[in-house]
Amino acid sequence: MNNKIKDTWYYVVIQNPGISNEHFLGYSNQETETTFVPAFKSKEIAQQCFLLMPKDVMNEKYEIQAIIKEDLIDQSQKNGYEVFLLDEKGSIIKKIS
């Protein structure tokens, strides 16, 4: 019997994938003074919400990628971001980190 714990994966939007300034797409809320990375349970939900997100498609490239929860939290916190799970309409479901 395999007692291995299954990894939890989330989908995030990567800005400028594959180049030196690649990073998670993050947002700041001036009212709550919160900076966060939006995460999603599926690629389809991420794609639907991405259409509604503010972004600079003229100067930046974006790609939706899967990432293990622990890596997402670690990298986000190193850069001063929290992580929130969002639905397809951009509403916060819960805080992940």
Sequence and secondary structure as in RCSB ss.txt:
>XXXX:A:sequence
MNNKIKDTWYYVVIQNPGISNEHFLGYSNQETETTFVPAFKSKEIAQQCFLLMPKDVMNEKYEIQAIIKEDLIDQ
SQKNGYEVFLLDEKGSIIKKIS
>XXXX:A:secstr
        EEEEEEESTTSTT EE  EEETTTTEEEEEEBSSHHHHHHHHTTS   TTT  EEEEEEEHHHHHHH
HHHTT EEEEE TTS EEEE  
